[in-house]
Amino acid sequence: MTTPSEGPGITPPEPEPRASDILGQALGGAARRAGLDPNEERPTGHVVWHAMGGWRGVAESVLPGLVFVVTYTLTYDPSTDESNLPLSLGLSVGLALVLTVIRLIQRTPPSAALGGLIATAAAAALALFTGRGEDNFVPGFITNAAYGTALLVSALIGWSLIGLAAGYLMGEGTAWRRDPRKRRVFFWLTLAWAALFFARLAVQLPLYFAGDVTTLGTLKLVMGLPLFAPLIAVTWLAARALYRRRPE
């Protein structure tokens, strides 16, 4: 028997995907592209290295910022208390452009390098506009604040972003929220990631307001991949332990 709105052979429309499903798929897809799939039995070191993009990814993340700090420091003139800001920014953006062009020539996915180029160029444009070297780091502050806030809020409301990504990767959607152990682990993992972003702000913002460009740039590099890599490893190991296959 059919209802008035459903005739013979007519299937009811499928329910629209929820926001949590869409977000989970996006996060899980990004994690899988980065090589973070708990289903795959690979050494942790290999997974972390792949997530960082290998030597090329490390170079694209570190070299533009390193060139800026080194050039800014070497061109510092104590008599005027100034450095050659245009040269420092130009070399940094130029190197990011070269790395992006190399990816395009070699026909490798340019998304990471292109994103880095856009971020580097935007930061350089702001610093050139204001004439203050420390303003080169403002976009990074905004990114850290946004990521940290999103992660913290998601953990506090019980929809941990780490859990959403893992749930999609493991094919269980949001079913992990009904497992107290998984909810607890994803809660603390998400808080750890939020703490990383807020720690960067806590350490670097005082240096920004003090105008200490050299120390600020150095600490930004130190608090980048060196802190990102171990947290990736912990997240990978914890997620794999949660979904470890049990013998039948």
N, C-alpha and C positions, 0 to 999 in steps of 0.2 A: 504494500500500500504506500502510495506516495503522498506527500503533502502538497498543498496547492502550489507551492513555489517550486516543487521539484517534479518534473514530468518523468516518464519512463526513459531510462537511458541517459538521464542528465545527472552528472555527478556534482555535488555541492562544491562551491569554490574552496580552495585550500586556505587555511588561515594565514593571514599576513605574518611575515617573520617579525619577531619581537626585536626591540632595540638591543637586548642582551645577546641575541643570536647574531645579529649583524656585527656588533662590536667584537664578539668572540671569534667570528670567522675572520675579521680583519686582523685581529691581534694574532690569532693562531696562524694565519697565512704568512704574516710577517715573520713570526718565529720559525716557521718551517723553511722559509726562504733563507733565513739566517743559519739554518742547520740545527735548530733546536727542536728535535723531535724525540721524545722519550721512547718511542717505539724502536728507534734505531740503536743497536748495540755497538756503540763506538766509544773509544777512549775519551775520557773527559777533556784531556788536553787538546785532542783533535777537534772536539766540539767547540771549545772556547776559541781556539785559533780560527776556526771557520766563521764563528759569530763575529769576530773582529775583522773579518775580511782578508785574513792572511797578511803577507808582507805589504801587498798593495793597499789594503784597507788601513793598516797601521800608518803607512806613509801618508795617505790622504787625510788621515785624522790628525797627525802630529806635525808634519813638515810645515804647512802654511803658518801655523801658530808659532812653531819654533823659529822659523825665519823672521817673523815679525819681532819676536822678543830679542833675538840676537842682533838684528839690524838696529832696532831701537836703542839697545844698550850700547852698541859700538859707536853709534853716531851721537851719543850724549855729549853735550858741551857744558862743562861745569860753569863756565863764565856766564852763559845765558840761561842755564838750567833747562835746556830744551834739547830735543832730539830731532832727527830728520823724519818727521811723521809721514810725509808723502812717500818717501823712498821705502820706508818700512812697510807701509800698507801696499804699495805698488808691487814690491817683491812677493809679498804674501799672496795677494790676489793673482799675480802672474803665475806663481807656482801652482796654485789651485787650478788655474785655467789649463796649464800644461798637462797636469795629471788627468783632467777631464778629456782633453783632446786625445791623449794617448789611449784612453779607454775607447773613445769613438773610433779611432783608427784601427784598433785591434778587435773591434766589434764585440767587446765585452759589455755587460750591463752597466750603463753609466749612471744609474740612479744615485748611488751613494756619492760618487765624485761630483755629480751635478748638484746634489743637495749641499755638499760641502762648499762648492763654488759659490752658490747663491748666498749661503750664510756668510761666507767670508767677504763677498762683495758688499752685502748689505751692511755688515759691521764696519767695513772700511769706509763706506759712503757716510755713515753716521759720524765716524771719527773725523773725517775730512771736513764735514759740515760744521762741527763744533770746534775743531782744532784741538781736541783733547784726546790723547792717546788712550786714556782709560775708557773712553766711550766705545772703543773697539770691542769691548767685552759686554756691553749692555744687552745685545741680542741673546748672548749665552745666559745671562741672568734671567731674562724673560723665559727662555726655554726651560731652565732648571726649575723656576718657580711654577710654571704650568705643569710640567711632568710630575713634580713632587706633590703638588696640590691634587692633581687627578688621582694619583696612586693612593694618597692618604685618604681622600674622600671615599674612593672605591672600597678600601679596606674597612673603614668605619661603618659603612652602610651594608656590609656583608656581600658585596659584589666585587671581590678582589680582581683587579685586571689580570694578575698572574693566573688566577683560577679560570677566568674566562678563556684565556689563551690556551691553557693546558686542557681544559674541557673540550675545546674544539679539536685540538690535536689528537686527543684520545678518543674522539667520537662519542663522547657522553654529554655534550652540550653543557647544560647547567646542572646536571644531576649531581655533580660534586658538592653542591650546596646542601645536599641531604646527608652528607657524610661528615660527621663532626671532626674527624681526623684531618680530612682534606681541607675543610674550611679553616681549621686552626693553622695548618702548615701554610696555606696560601695567604692567610691573614698576615702572618709574620714575615713571609717572603715579600709581600707587597709593602709592608712597613719598612723593611730593610732597604728596598729600592727607593722609597720616598725619603728615607733618612739620608741616602747618598746624595740626592739632589739638594736637599736642604742643607746638608753639611757643606756642600760647595758654596752655597750662598752665605752661610755663616762665616766661612773662612775668607772668602774673596770680596764680599761687599765692603768690609772695613778698609781693605787695601784700595778699593775703587775710590772711596770717599777721601782717602789719604793721598790719592794721586800717584801711588807707587806702581807704575806700569810694569816695570821689570819683574818685581816680586809677584805681582798679580798674574802676569803671563806665565811665569814659571810654575806657580801653584796650580794654575788651570791645567797645564800639561800633566803635572804630577797627580792631580785628582781626576784625570780623565781615564784613559785605558788602564793604568795601574790599579785603579779601584774597580773599574768596570769588569775586568777579567775575572777576579776571584768571586765577585757576586754572581756573574754568569755561571761559574762552576758550581757554586752552592745551589743556585736555582735549578740547574740541570740535574744535579745529584738528588735533590729533594724530590723533584717531580718524578724522576725515574724510580725512586724508592716507593713512592706512593702507588705507582702503577706497575710495580714489578709483577711479572707473571708468576702465578702460583702453580705448583705441580698439580696435575689432575689426580 
